[in-house]
Amino acid sequence: MCVYSEILGMKLVNFGEGRVALHFGDQKINLHPISEEVELKASFPISEAADLCFLVENEIDDVIQHLMYYGIEIEDGPVERIGALGPMTSIYVRDPDFNLIELSKYH
């Protein structure tokens, strides 16, 4: 989880009965440990199924430099994409569980 908290700046928060979440801005991702069953979950929860996109405030070149400092390999990009709010530039990395993470900056 250090990739999310230390490198991407998300806040690690404990809640409920031993649950963990990542907070960033007005958003939150609830984490589901593989070893425990939780009441609400994806219909077909499997390892390595996540494909997440996060918007960044910094310029993509600055984000790339930051990731390189931590030894994070860029899978693809920068590439131009069309997001829900218009054109954006994206890069793609993998987290330690090999989930695909898209980091995007709107133009």
N, CA, C and O atoms as a GROMACS GRO file, in nm:
protein
  428
    1MET      N    1   0.080  -0.119   0.000
    1MET     CA    2   0.000   0.000   0.000
    1MET      C    3   0.084   0.126   0.000
    1MET      O    4   0.031   0.235  -0.019
    2CYS      N    5   0.215   0.113   0.021
    2CYS     CA    6   0.299   0.232   0.023
    2CYS      C    7   0.299   0.303  -0.111
    2CYS      O    8   0.318   0.424  -0.116
    3VAL      N    9   0.278   0.230  -0.221
    3VAL     CA   10   0.272   0.293  -0.353
    3VAL      C   11   0.161   0.397  -0.352
    3VAL      O   12   0.180   0.508  -0.402
    4TYR      N   13   0.046   0.364  -0.297
    4TYR     CA   14  -0.067   0.455  -0.296
    4TYR      C   15  -0.047   0.568  -0.195
    4TYR      O   16  -0.075   0.684  -0.226
    5SER      N   17  -0.001   0.537  -0.078
    5SER     CA   18   0.012   0.641   0.024
    5SER      C   19   0.139   0.723   0.010
    5SER      O   20   0.132   0.846   0.012
    6GLU      N   21   0.254   0.659  -0.005
    6GLU     CA   22   0.379   0.734  -0.010
    6GLU      C   23   0.406   0.797  -0.145
    6GLU      O   24   0.452   0.911  -0.152
    7ILE      N   25   0.378   0.726  -0.253
    7ILE     CA   26   0.413   0.776  -0.385
    7ILE      C   27   0.301   0.858  -0.446
    7ILE      O   28   0.327   0.964  -0.504
    8LEU      N   29   0.176   0.813  -0.436
    8LEU     CA   30   0.064   0.886  -0.494
    8LEU      C   31  -0.002   0.982  -0.396
    8LEU      O   32  -0.092   1.057  -0.434
    9GLY      N   33   0.040   0.980  -0.269
    9GLY     CA   34  -0.009   1.077  -0.171
    9GLY      C   35  -0.148   1.050  -0.115
    9GLY      O   36  -0.210   1.141  -0.060
   10MET      N   37  -0.198   0.928  -0.128
   10MET     CA   38  -0.328   0.895  -0.072
   10MET      C   39  -0.313   0.869   0.078
   10MET      O   40  -0.208   0.825   0.124
   11LYS      N   41  -0.418   0.898   0.151
   11LYS     CA   42  -0.415   0.880   0.297
   11LYS      C   43  -0.472   0.743   0.332
   11LYS      O   44  -0.585   0.710   0.296
   12LEU      N   45  -0.394   0.663   0.403
   12LEU     CA   46  -0.437   0.532   0.449
   12LEU      C   47  -0.521   0.550   0.574
   12LEU      O   48  -0.474   0.610   0.672
   13VAL      N   49  -0.645   0.499   0.574
   13VAL     CA   50  -0.738   0.519   0.685
   13VAL      C   51  -0.793   0.386   0.730
   13VAL      O   52  -0.837   0.305   0.647
   14ASN      N   53  -0.792   0.361   0.860
   14ASN     CA   54  -0.854   0.242   0.918
   14ASN      C   55  -0.996   0.278   0.960
   14ASN      O   56  -1.020   0.386   1.014
   15PHE      N   57  -1.092   0.187   0.935
   15PHE     CA   58  -1.230   0.212   0.973
   15PHE      C   59  -1.299   0.080   1.003
   15PHE      O   60  -1.247  -0.027   0.970
   16GLY      N   61  -1.416   0.089   1.065
   16GLY     CA   62  -1.494  -0.032   1.093
   16GLY      C   63  -1.416  -0.131   1.176
   16GLY      O   64  -1.335  -0.093   1.260
   17GLU      N   65  -1.440  -0.257   1.150
   17GLU     CA   66  -1.374  -0.364   1.224
   17GLU      C   67  -1.251  -0.411   1.149
   17GLU      O   68  -1.252  -0.518   1.088
   18GLY      N   69  -1.145  -0.331   1.155
   18GLY     CA   70  -1.020  -0.368   1.092
   18GLY      C   71  -1.014  -0.343   0.943
   18GLY      O   72  -0.923  -0.393   0.876
   19ARG      N   73  -1.108  -0.267   0.888
   19ARG     CA   74  -1.108  -0.236   0.745
   19ARG      C   75  -1.007  -0.126   0.716
   19ARG      O   76  -0.971  -0.049   0.805
   20VAL      N   77  -0.962  -0.119   0.591
   20VAL     CA   78  -0.866  -0.019   0.547
   20VAL      C   79  -0.916   0.044   0.418
   20VAL      O   80  -0.973  -0.024   0.332
   21ALA      N   81  -0.894   0.175   0.406
   21ALA     CA   82  -0.932   0.247   0.284
   21ALA      C   83  -0.823   0.345   0.248
   21ALA      O   84  -0.740   0.382   0.331
   22LEU      N   85  -0.824   0.388   0.123
   22LEU     CA   86  -0.736   0.492   0.074
   22LEU      C   87  -0.822   0.614   0.041
   22LEU      O   88  -0.916   0.604  -0.038
   23HIS      N   89  -0.790   0.729   0.103
   23HIS     CA   90  -0.863   0.853   0.077
   23HIS      C   91  -0.776   0.943  -0.009
   23HIS      O   92  -0.655   0.951   0.011
   24PHE      N   93  -0.839   1.010  -0.105
   24PHE     CA   94  -0.770   1.109  -0.188
   24PHE      C   95  -0.876   1.207  -0.235
   24PHE      O   96  -0.971   1.170  -0.303
   25GLY      N   97  -0.858   1.335  -0.198
   25GLY     CA   98  -0.959   1.435  -0.229
   25GLY      C   99  -1.092   1.396  -0.170
   25GLY      O  100  -1.101   1.366  -0.051
   26ASP      N  101  -1.196   1.397  -0.252
   26ASP     CA  102  -1.329   1.358  -0.207
   26ASP      C  103  -1.360   1.212  -0.238
   26ASP      O  104  -1.475   1.170  -0.233
   27GLN      N  105  -1.257   1.135  -0.270
   27GLN     CA  106  -1.276   0.996  -0.312
   27GLN      C  107  -1.219   0.900  -0.207
   27GLN      O  108  -1.135   0.936  -0.125
   28LYS      N  109  -1.268   0.775  -0.213
   28LYS     CA  110  -1.220   0.672  -0.121
   28LYS      C  111  -1.226   0.537  -0.191
   28LYS      O  112  -1.323   0.507  -0.262
   29ILE      N  113  -1.123   0.456  -0.171
   29ILE     CA  114  -1.122   0.318  -0.219
   29ILE      C  115  -1.116   0.228  -0.096
   29ILE      O  116  -1.022   0.235  -0.018
   30ASN      N  117  -1.218   0.143  -0.079
   30ASN     CA  118  -1.217   0.044   0.028
   30ASN      C  119  -1.139  -0.077  -0.019
   30ASN      O  120  -1.166  -0.131  -0.127
   31LEU      N  121  -1.043  -0.120   0.060
   31LEU     CA  122  -0.961  -0.235   0.024
   31LEU      C  123  -1.019  -0.362   0.085
   31LEU      O  124  -1.064  -0.362   0.200
   32HIS      N  125  -1.019  -0.469   0.008
   32HIS     CA  126  -1.070  -0.596   0.053
   32HIS      C  127  -0.955  -0.695   0.064
   32HIS      O  128  -0.899  -0.735  -0.037
   33PRO      N  129  -0.918  -0.734   0.185
   33PRO     CA  130  -0.811  -0.833   0.199
   33PRO      C  131  -0.854  -0.967   0.143
   33PRO      O  132  -0.968  -1.009   0.161
   34ILE      N  133  -0.764  -1.034   0.074
   34ILE     CA  134  -0.794  -1.163   0.014
   34ILE      C  135  -0.829  -1.266   0.120
   34ILE      O  136  -0.911  -1.356   0.096
   35SER      N  137  -0.768  -1.254   0.237
   35SER     CA  138  -0.785  -1.356   0.341
   35SER      C  139  -0.917  -1.345   0.417
   35SER      O  140  -0.950  -1.434   0.495
   36GLU      N  141  -0.993  -1.237   0.395
   36GLU     CA  142  -1.116  -1.218   0.471
   36GLU      C  143  -1.234  -1.194   0.377
   36GLU      O  144  -1.219  -1.133   0.271
   37GLU      N  145  -1.349  -1.242   0.416
   37GLU     CA  146  -1.471  -1.220   0.340
   37GLU      C  147  -1.537  -1.091   0.391
   37GLU      O  148  -1.547  -1.070   0.512
   38VAL      N  149  -1.583  -1.006   0.300
   38VAL     CA  150  -1.656  -0.886   0.337
   38VAL      C  151  -1.796  -0.896   0.280
   38VAL      O  152  -1.819  -0.968   0.182
   39GLU      N  153  -1.891  -0.825   0.342
   39GLU     CA  154  -2.031  -0.839   0.304
   39GLU      C  155  -2.058  -0.790   0.161
   39GLU      O  156  -2.118  -0.863   0.082
   40LEU      N  157  -2.016  -0.670   0.127
   40LEU     CA  158  -2.039  -0.616  -0.007
   40LEU      C  159  -1.909  -0.618  -0.084
   40LEU      O  160  -1.806  -0.572  -0.036
   41LYS      N  161  -1.914  -0.673  -0.205
   41LYS     CA  162  -1.794  -0.684  -0.286
   41LYS      C  163  -1.832  -0.694  -0.433
   41LYS      O  164  -1.951  -0.699  -0.466
   42ALA      N  165  -1.734  -0.697  -0.521
   42ALA     CA  166  -1.760  -0.716  -0.663
   42ALA      C  167  -1.827  -0.851  -0.686
   42ALA      O  168  -1.810  -0.943  -0.606
   43SER      N  169  -1.902  -0.862  -0.794
   43SER     CA  170  -1.970  -0.988  -0.824
   43SER      C  171  -1.874  -1.104  -0.839
   43SER      O  172  -1.901  -1.215  -0.795
   44PHE      N  173  -1.759  -1.077  -0.903
   44PHE     CA  174  -1.658  -1.181  -0.926
   44PHE      C  175  -1.522  -1.130  -0.881
   44PHE      O  176  -1.437  -1.102  -0.965
   45PRO      N  177  -1.501  -1.118  -0.749
   45PRO     CA  178  -1.374  -1.064  -0.702
   45PRO      C  179  -1.259  -1.161  -0.727
   45PRO      O  180  -1.258  -1.273  -0.677
   46ILE      N  181  -1.163  -1.115  -0.807
   46ILE     CA  182  -1.046  -1.198  -0.833
   46ILE      C  183  -0.922  -1.111  -0.820
   46ILE      O  184  -0.928  -0.989  -0.836
   47SER      N  185  -0.812  -1.173  -0.791
   47SER     CA  186  -0.686  -1.102  -0.780
   47SER      C  187  -0.649  -1.041  -0.914
   47SER      O  188  -0.673  -1.101  -1.019
   48GLU      N  189  -0.592  -0.923  -0.912
   48GLU     CA  190  -0.543  -0.851  -1.029
   48GLU      C  191  -0.653  -0.806  -1.123
   48GLU      O  192  -0.630  -0.796  -1.244
   49ALA      N  193  -0.774  -0.778  -1.071
   49ALA     CA  194  -0.885  -0.739  -1.156
   49ALA      C  195  -0.904  -0.588  -1.166
   49ALA      O  196  -0.986  -0.542  -1.245
   50ALA      N  197  -0.831  -0.509  -1.091
   50ALA     CA  198  -0.854  -0.365  -1.089
   50ALA      C  199  -0.788  -0.295  -1.206
   50ALA      O  200  -0.678  -0.332  -1.249
   51ASP      N  201  -0.856  -0.195  -1.258
   51ASP     CA  202  -0.805  -0.106  -1.362
   51ASP      C  203  -0.855   0.031  -1.322
   51ASP      O  204  -0.971   0.066  -1.347
   52LEU      N  205  -0.769   0.110  -1.260
   52LEU     CA  206  -0.810   0.236  -1.198
   52LEU      C  207  -0.750   0.355  -1.269
   52LEU      O  208  -0.638   0.349  -1.320
   53CYS      N  209  -0.825   0.466  -1.272
   53CYS     CA  210  -0.775   0.590  -1.329
   53CYS      C  211  -0.785   0.699  -1.223
   53CYS      O  212  -0.890   0.718  -1.162
   54PHE      N  213  -0.674   0.769  -1.201
   54PHE     CA  214  -0.670   0.880  -1.107
   54PHE      C  215  -0.628   1.007  -1.180
   54PHE      O  216  -0.536   1.005  -1.262
   55LEU      N  217  -0.697   1.117  -1.150
   55LEU     CA  218  -0.659   1.246  -1.206
   55LEU      C  219  -0.548   1.305  -1.120
   55LEU      O  220  -0.553   1.297  -0.997
   56VAL      N  221  -0.449   1.364  -1.185
   56VAL     CA  222  -0.338   1.428  -1.114
   56VAL      C  223  -0.344   1.578  -1.138
   56VAL      O  224  -0.392   1.624  -1.241
   57GLU      N  225  -0.294   1.654  -1.041
   57GLU     CA  226  -0.290   1.800  -1.054
   57GLU      C  227  -0.162   1.847  -1.120
   57GLU      O  228  -0.160   1.948  -1.191
   58ASN      N  229  -0.053   1.774  -1.096
   58ASN     CA  230   0.077   1.813  -1.152
   58ASN      C  231   0.085   1.780  -1.300
   58ASN      O  232   0.007   1.700  -1.351
   59GLU      N  233   0.180   1.843  -1.368
   59GLU     CA  234   0.202   1.813  -1.509
   59GLU      C  235   0.252   1.669  -1.522
   59GLU      O  236   0.323   1.620  -1.435
   60ILE      N  237   0.214   1.602  -1.630
   60ILE     CA  238   0.250   1.461  -1.650
   60ILE      C  239   0.401   1.441  -1.646
   60ILE      O  240   0.448   1.342  -1.589
   61ASP      N  241   0.479   1.532  -1.704
   61ASP     CA  242   0.624   1.518  -1.700
   61ASP      C  243   0.676   1.518  -1.556
   61ASP      O  244   0.769   1.444  -1.524
   62ASP      N  245   0.616   1.599  -1.470
   62ASP     CA  246   0.654   1.601  -1.328
   62ASP      C  247   0.615   1.470  -1.259
   62ASP      O  248   0.690   1.419  -1.176
   63VAL      N  249   0.498   1.417  -1.295
   63VAL     CA  250   0.454   1.289  -1.239
   63VAL      C  251   0.549   1.177  -1.281
   63VAL      O  252   0.584   1.091  -1.200
   64ILE      N  253   0.591   1.179  -1.407
   64ILE     CA  254   0.685   1.078  -1.457
   64ILE      C  255   0.816   1.086  -1.379
   64ILE      O  256   0.870   0.984  -1.337
   65GLN      N  257   0.867   1.205  -1.360
   65GLN     CA  258   0.992   1.222  -1.284
   65GLN      C  259   0.976   1.170  -1.141
   65GLN      O  260   1.067   1.107  -1.088
   66HIS      N  261   0.863   1.198  -1.080
   66HIS     CA  262   0.835   1.153  -0.943
   66HIS      C  263   0.834   1.000  -0.938
   66HIS      O  264   0.893   0.941  -0.847
   67LEU      N  265   0.767   0.936  -1.034
   67LEU     CA  266   0.760   0.790  -1.037
   67LEU      C  267   0.898   0.730  -1.063
   67LEU      O  268   0.934   0.629  -1.002
   68MET      N  269   0.974   0.791  -1.152
   68MET     CA  270   1.109   0.742  -1.182
   68MET      C  271   1.197   0.748  -1.058
   68MET      O  272   1.279   0.659  -1.036
   69TYR      N  273   1.182   0.852  -0.977
   69TYR     CA  274   1.258   0.865  -0.853
   69TYR      C  275   1.237   0.743  -0.764
   69TYR      O  276   1.330   0.697  -0.697
   70TYR      N  277   1.114   0.690  -0.762
   70TYR     CA  278   1.080   0.574  -0.681
   70TYR      C  279   1.102   0.442  -0.754
   70TYR      O  280   1.072   0.335  -0.700
   71GLY      N  281   1.152   0.447  -0.877
   71GLY     CA  282   1.178   0.325  -0.952
   71GLY      C  283   1.054   0.261  -1.009
   71GLY      O  284   1.054   0.141  -1.038
   72ILE      N  285   0.948   0.339  -1.026
   72ILE     CA  286   0.824   0.286  -1.083
   72ILE      C  287   0.834   0.289  -1.235
   72ILE      O  288   0.860   0.394  -1.294
   73GLU      N  289   0.814   0.175  -1.299
   73GLU     CA  290   0.824   0.164  -1.444
   73GLU      C  291   0.695   0.212  -1.510
   73GLU      O  292   0.585   0.176  -1.468
   74ILE      N  293   0.709   0.294  -1.613
   74ILE     CA  294   0.594   0.339  -1.691
   74ILE      C  295   0.561   0.230  -1.793
   74ILE      O  296   0.644   0.195  -1.877
   75GLU      N  297   0.440   0.176  -1.787
   75GLU     CA  298   0.396   0.071  -1.880
   75GLU      C  299   0.368   0.130  -2.018
   75GLU      O  300   0.401   0.069  -2.120
   76ASP      N  301   0.307   0.249  -2.021
   76ASP     CA  302   0.271   0.312  -2.147
   76ASP      C  303   0.253   0.462  -2.123
   76ASP      O  304   0.216   0.505  -2.014
   77GLY      N  305   0.280   0.539  -2.227
   77GLY     CA  306   0.256   0.682  -2.220
   77GLY      C  307   0.384   0.762  -2.207
   77GLY      O  308   0.493   0.708  -2.192
   78PRO      N  309   0.366   0.891  -2.212
   78PRO     CA  310   0.237   0.960  -2.212
   78PRO      C  311   0.163   0.944  -2.345
   78PRO      O  312   0.222   0.946  -2.453
   79VAL      N  313   0.030   0.929  -2.333
   79VAL     CA  314  -0.057   0.915  -2.449
   79VAL      C  315  -0.177   1.007  -2.432
   79VAL      O  316  -0.219   1.038  -2.320
   80GLU      N  317  -0.232   1.049  -2.544
   80GLU     CA  318  -0.350   1.135  -2.542
   80GLU      C  319  -0.475   1.047  -2.534
   80GLU      O  320  -0.487   0.948  -2.606
   81ARG      N  321  -0.567   1.083  -2.446
   81ARG     CA  322  -0.692   1.010  -2.427
   81ARG      C  323  -0.807   1.111  -2.421
   81ARG      O  324  -0.784   1.231  -2.406
   82ILE      N  325  -0.928   1.062  -2.433
   82ILE     CA  326  -1.046   1.144  -2.412
   82ILE      C  327  -1.114   1.092  -2.287
   82ILE      O  328  -1.160   0.978  -2.282
   83GLY      N  329  -1.121   1.177  -2.184
   83GLY     CA  330  -1.187   1.141  -2.060
   83GLY      C  331  -1.328   1.194  -2.056
   83GLY      O  332  -1.376   1.251  -2.154
   84ALA      N  333  -1.396   1.176  -1.945
   84ALA     CA  334  -1.534   1.221  -1.930
   84ALA      C  335  -1.547   1.372  -1.946
   84ALA      O  336  -1.653   1.421  -1.986
   85LEU      N  337  -1.440   1.447  -1.916
   85LEU     CA  338  -1.444   1.594  -1.923
   85LEU      C  339  -1.366   1.650  -2.041
   85LEU      O  340  -1.350   1.772  -2.052
   86GLY      N  341  -1.316   1.564  -2.130
   86GLY     CA  342  -1.244   1.612  -2.246
   86GLY      C  343  -1.107   1.551  -2.262
   86GLY      O  344  -1.077   1.448  -2.202
   87PRO      N  345  -1.020   1.617  -2.344
   87PRO     CA  346  -0.886   1.563  -2.371
   87PRO      C  347  -0.797   1.562  -2.247
   87PRO      O  348  -0.802   1.652  -2.164
   88MET      N  349  -0.717   1.458  -2.238
   88MET     CA  350  -0.624   1.445  -2.126
   88MET      C  351  -0.501   1.368  -2.172
   88MET      O  352  -0.504   1.299  -2.274
   89THR      N  353  -0.395   1.380  -2.096
   89THR     CA  354  -0.273   1.304  -2.118
   89THR      C  355  -0.262   1.202  -2.006
   89THR      O  356  -0.280   1.235  -1.889
   90SER      N  357  -0.231   1.077  -2.043
   90SER     CA  358  -0.227   0.969  -1.945
   90SER      C  359  -0.095   0.893  -1.951
   90SER      O  360  -0.031   0.884  -2.055
   91ILE      N  361  -0.057   0.838  -1.836
   91ILE     CA  362   0.050   0.740  -1.828
   91ILE      C  363  -0.006   0.620  -1.752
   91ILE      O  364  -0.102   0.633  -1.675
   92TYR      N  365   0.054   0.504  -1.774
   92TYR     CA  366   0.007   0.381  -1.712
   92TYR      C  367   0.120   0.314  -1.636
   92TYR      O  368   0.231   0.301  -1.688
   93VAL      N  369   0.090   0.272  -1.514
   93VAL     CA  370   0.186   0.200  -1.429
   93VAL      C  371   0.112   0.081  -1.368
   93VAL      O  372  -0.009   0.068  -1.381
   94ARG      N  373   0.187  -0.005  -1.300
   94ARG     CA  374   0.126  -0.116  -1.228
   94ARG      C  375   0.159  -0.102  -1.080
   94ARG      O  376   0.268  -0.061  -1.043
   95ASP      N  377   0.062  -0.137  -0.996
   95ASP     CA  378   0.088  -0.137  -0.853
   95ASP      C  379   0.153  -0.269  -0.815
   95ASP      O  380   0.170  -0.355  -0.902
   96PRO      N  381   0.190  -0.289  -0.688
   96PRO     CA  382   0.260  -0.413  -0.649
   96PRO      C  383   0.178  -0.541  -0.675
   96PRO      O  384   0.236  -0.650  -0.684
   97ASP      N  385   0.045  -0.529  -0.686
   97ASP     CA  386  -0.040  -0.645  -0.716
   97ASP      C  387  -0.066  -0.657  -0.866
   97ASP      O  388  -0.148  -0.738  -0.908
   98PHE      N  389   0.004  -0.577  -0.947
   98PHE     CA  390  -0.006  -0.577  -1.093
   98PHE      C  391  -0.138  -0.521  -1.146
   98PHE      O  392  -0.174  -0.547  -1.261
   99ASN      N  393  -0.210  -0.445  -1.062
   99ASN     CA  394  -0.327  -0.374  -1.112
   99ASN      C  395  -0.280  -0.262  -1.203
   99ASN      O  396  -0.176  -0.201  -1.177
  100LEU      N  397  -0.355  -0.235  -1.308
  100LEU     CA  398  -0.321  -0.127  -1.400
  100LEU      C  399  -0.372   0.005  -1.344
  100LEU      O  400  -0.491   0.018  -1.313
  101ILE      N  401  -0.283   0.102  -1.332
  101ILE     CA  402  -0.316   0.233  -1.279
  101ILE      C  403  -0.290   0.338  -1.387
  101ILE      O  404  -0.178   0.351  -1.436
  102GLU      N  405  -0.395   0.411  -1.423
  102GLU     CA  406  -0.382   0.521  -1.519
  102GLU      C  407  -0.377   0.651  -1.441
  102GLU      O  408  -0.464   0.677  -1.357
  103LEU      N  409  -0.276   0.734  -1.468
  103LEU     CA  410  -0.263   0.865  -1.406
  103LEU      C  411  -0.283   0.968  -1.517
  103LEU      O  412  -0.208   0.968  -1.615
  104SER      N  413  -0.383   1.055  -1.503
  104SER     CA  414  -0.423   1.143  -1.612
  104SER      C  415  -0.431   1.288  -1.569
  104SER      O  416  -0.466   1.320  -1.455
  105LYS      N  417  -0.398   1.376  -1.664
  105LYS     CA  418  -0.407   1.521  -1.643
  105LYS      C  419  -0.489   1.579  -1.757
  105LYS      O  420  -0.454   1.563  -1.873
  106TYR      N  421  -0.601   1.646  -1.722
  106TYR     CA  422  -0.681   1.713  -1.825
  106TYR      C  423  -0.605   1.833  -1.878
  106TYR      O  424  -0.530   1.898  -1.806
  107HIS      N  425  -0.625   1.863  -2.006
  107HIS     CA  426  -0.560   1.978  -2.069
  107HIS      C  427  -0.624   2.107  -2.026
  107HIS      O  428  -0.582   2.214  -2.069
   0.00000   0.00000   0.00000
